[in-house]
Amino acid sequence: EPPGCWQPPDDYSRLWVNGVLLNARTLAMLDHAQALYAASGGTVDFRLALTQGSYNAGSVAASFGTHDGGGAVDLSVRSRADWSVLEVEIAPMIAALRVAGFAAWLRNTDELHPGSPIHIHAIAIGDTELSEAARAQLDGTFGYLRGYNGLPQVGGVPLPDGHGGPVICAWMVARGFGDLRGQPNPYPTPGGTTIPQWPIP
């Protein structure tokens, strides 16, 4: 497994950080990602970069339910000084978030809807309080573990992950979240049901 893999604690107590609500597990993962990123010379403070957290049921229509439960965060990739896009920081931020256990992607300006801001969207793998929409971004038809960008497509053809594919740690596999690239879909859960897919907006 890649260096930096670390199993997060199973702590789902909720707390506010920089104006957004997270569970302690997600925050621990975010802080671990911060340490990995800082060790490689990164300059962005992940806690200060938070723009959306978790447990926002029904309040952010543009998120299509991915932030309704736990384990979801959005991070700004703009400078706090002049609002410029921190282009050189995006790849190392995403790399650190993935090693720390997040499915993470850049969402470009206007990608989700006209006027949507550029940001990093991340979903904590293994969070037991994920919304159905967030879970689908992990191992659903368009999911991270299948090598895709997590966004449903009207034509039904997934778009490839633009950041090199999933990072897989042993603790993820132990929890049933392995590399699903090339595997048949829909992916059945141990209970025999089908994981709901994120509804196409």
C-alpha positions as CSV (number, residue, x, y, z in Angstrom):
1,E,0.0,0.0,0.0
2,P,1.2,3.6,-0.5
3,P,3.2,5.3,2.2
4,G,0.9,7.3,4.5
5,C,-2.0,4.9,4.7
6,W,-3.5,5.1,8.2
7,Q,-6.8,3.7,9.5
8,P,-9.0,6.5,10.9
9,P,-10.7,6.2,14.3
10,D,-14.4,5.1,14.5
11,D,-15.4,8.3,16.2
12,Y,-18.7,9.8,14.9
13,S,-19.1,12.6,17.4
14,R,-19.9,15.8,15.6
15,L,-18.1,19.1,15.8
16,W,-18.0,22.5,14.0
17,V,-14.8,23.4,12.2
18,N,-14.5,26.7,10.4
19,G,-18.2,27.1,10.2
20,V,-19.0,23.6,8.9
21,L,-20.2,20.4,10.7
22,L,-18.0,17.3,10.5
23,N,-17.7,14.1,12.5
24,A,-14.5,13.4,14.3
25,R,-13.5,10.6,12.0
26,T,-13.7,12.9,8.9
27,L,-11.7,15.6,10.8
28,A,-9.0,13.1,11.8
29,M,-8.7,12.0,8.1
30,L,-8.6,15.7,7.0
31,D,-5.9,16.4,9.6
32,H,-3.9,13.4,8.4
33,A,-4.2,14.6,4.8
34,Q,-3.0,18.0,6.0
35,A,0.1,16.4,7.5
36,L,0.9,14.4,4.4
37,Y,0.4,17.5,2.2
38,A,2.5,19.8,4.4
39,A,5.3,17.2,4.5
40,S,5.5,17.6,0.7
41,G,5.7,21.4,0.9
42,G,2.0,22.2,0.6
43,T,0.9,25.6,1.9
44,V,-2.9,25.4,2.1
45,D,-4.5,25.0,5.5
46,F,-7.2,22.4,5.0
47,R,-9.3,23.4,8.0
48,L,-9.4,27.0,6.8
49,A,-10.1,25.9,3.2
50,L,-13.3,24.1,4.2
51,T,-16.4,25.5,2.4
52,Q,-18.9,22.8,3.0
53,G,-19.1,20.0,5.5
54,S,-21.5,17.1,6.3
55,Y,-25.0,16.6,7.6
56,N,-26.5,19.3,5.4
57,A,-29.6,17.4,4.5
58,G,-31.7,19.2,1.9
59,S,-29.9,22.5,2.3
60,V,-27.5,22.4,-0.7
61,A,-29.4,21.4,-3.9
62,A,-26.3,21.6,-6.0
63,S,-24.7,18.8,-4.0
64,F,-27.4,16.3,-5.0
65,G,-27.4,14.7,-1.6
66,T,-23.8,13.9,-1.2
67,H,-23.4,16.2,1.8
68,D,-26.7,15.0,3.5
69,G,-24.9,12.5,5.7
70,G,-21.4,12.2,7.2
71,G,-18.0,12.0,5.6
72,A,-18.4,14.7,2.9
73,V,-16.3,17.9,2.6
74,D,-15.5,20.6,0.1
75,L,-12.3,22.5,0.1
76,S,-11.5,25.8,-1.6
77,V,-8.6,25.9,-4.0
78,R,-8.4,29.7,-4.1
79,S,-5.9,32.0,-2.4
80,R,-7.2,33.6,0.7
81,A,-5.1,36.7,-0.2
82,D,-6.2,37.5,-3.8
83,W,-8.8,34.8,-4.7
84,S,-6.6,33.4,-7.5
85,V,-6.8,29.6,-8.2
86,L,-3.9,27.8,-6.5
87,E,-3.2,25.7,-9.6
88,V,0.1,24.1,-8.3
89,E,-1.6,23.0,-5.0
90,I,-4.5,21.1,-6.5
91,A,-2.7,17.9,-7.4
92,P,-0.8,17.5,-4.1
93,M,-4.0,18.3,-2.2
94,I,-5.9,15.6,-3.9
95,A,-3.1,13.1,-3.6
96,A,-2.9,13.7,0.1
97,L,-6.6,13.4,0.6
98,R,-6.7,10.1,-1.3
99,V,-3.9,8.6,0.8
100,A,-5.7,9.7,3.9
101,G,-8.8,7.8,2.8
102,F,-10.9,10.2,0.8
103,A,-12.3,9.8,-2.7
104,A,-11.4,13.3,-3.9
105,W,-11.7,15.1,-7.1
106,L,-11.4,18.6,-8.5
107,R,-14.8,20.1,-9.5
108,N,-14.0,22.9,-12.0
109,T,-15.8,26.1,-12.4
110,D,-19.3,25.6,-13.9
111,E,-18.8,21.8,-13.9
112,L,-21.8,21.0,-11.6
113,H,-24.0,23.8,-12.8
114,P,-23.6,27.3,-14.3
115,G,-21.8,29.4,-11.8
116,S,-20.6,26.5,-9.6
117,P,-17.2,27.4,-8.0
118,I,-14.0,25.5,-8.5
119,H,-13.3,23.3,-5.4
120,I,-12.2,19.9,-4.2
121,H,-15.0,17.5,-3.3
122,A,-14.1,14.6,-1.0
123,I,-16.0,11.6,0.4
124,A,-14.5,9.7,3.4
125,I,-14.2,6.0,2.5
126,G,-15.8,3.7,5.1
127,D,-17.8,6.4,6.9
128,T,-20.9,4.5,8.3
129,E,-23.0,7.7,8.1
130,L,-22.5,8.5,4.4
131,S,-25.7,9.4,2.5
132,E,-26.7,7.1,-0.3
133,A,-25.6,9.6,-2.8
134,A,-22.2,9.8,-1.3
135,R,-21.8,6.0,-1.0
136,A,-22.7,5.8,-4.8
137,Q,-19.7,8.1,-5.5
138,L,-17.5,5.5,-4.0
139,D,-18.6,2.2,-5.6
140,G,-21.6,3.0,-7.7
141,T,-21.7,3.1,-11.5
142,F,-19.8,6.4,-11.7
143,G,-17.7,5.8,-8.5
144,Y,-14.2,6.4,-7.5
145,L,-13.3,2.8,-6.8
146,R,-14.3,2.0,-10.3
147,G,-11.9,4.6,-11.7
148,Y,-14.4,7.3,-12.5
149,N,-15.0,10.9,-11.5
150,G,-18.1,10.3,-9.3
151,L,-20.4,12.4,-11.5
152,P,-23.5,10.7,-13.1
153,Q,-23.8,11.2,-16.8
154,V,-27.1,11.6,-18.7
155,G,-25.9,9.1,-21.3
156,G,-24.9,6.6,-18.6
157,V,-21.3,6.4,-19.7
158,P,-19.0,7.2,-16.8
159,L,-16.2,9.7,-17.2
160,P,-12.6,8.6,-16.2
161,D,-11.0,9.9,-13.0
162,G,-8.7,12.7,-14.0
163,H,-6.4,12.2,-11.0
164,G,-4.8,8.8,-11.6
165,G,-7.4,6.3,-10.2
166,P,-8.1,5.2,-6.6
167,V,-5.6,4.9,-3.8
168,I,-6.2,1.6,-2.0
169,C,-5.1,1.0,1.6
170,A,-5.3,-2.3,3.5
171,W,-7.8,-0.9,6.0
172,M,-10.2,0.0,3.1
173,V,-10.0,-3.5,1.7
174,A,-10.7,-4.9,5.1
175,R,-13.9,-2.9,5.2
176,G,-15.0,-4.0,1.8
177,F,-13.8,-1.0,-0.2
178,G,-11.3,-2.5,-2.7
179,D,-10.3,-1.7,-6.3
180,L,-13.4,-2.2,-8.5
181,R,-11.9,-1.2,-11.8
182,G,-13.0,-3.8,-14.4
183,Q,-15.5,-5.4,-12.0
184,P,-19.1,-6.0,-12.9
185,N,-21.7,-3.4,-11.9
186,P,-24.0,-2.9,-10.0
187,Y,-21.9,-3.9,-7.0
188,P,-23.9,-6.0,-4.5
189,T,-23.6,-5.3,-0.9
190,P,-23.1,-8.3,1.6
191,G,-26.8,-8.1,2.3
192,G,-27.6,-8.8,-1.4
193,T,-29.1,-5.5,-2.2
194,T,-28.0,-3.0,-4.8
195,I,-26.2,0.1,-3.8
196,P,-28.4,3.1,-4.8
197,Q,-27.0,5.2,-7.6
198,W,-26.8,9.0,-7.3
199,P,-29.9,10.3,-9.2
200,I,-29.1,12.1,-12.4
201,P,-30.1,15.8,-11.9
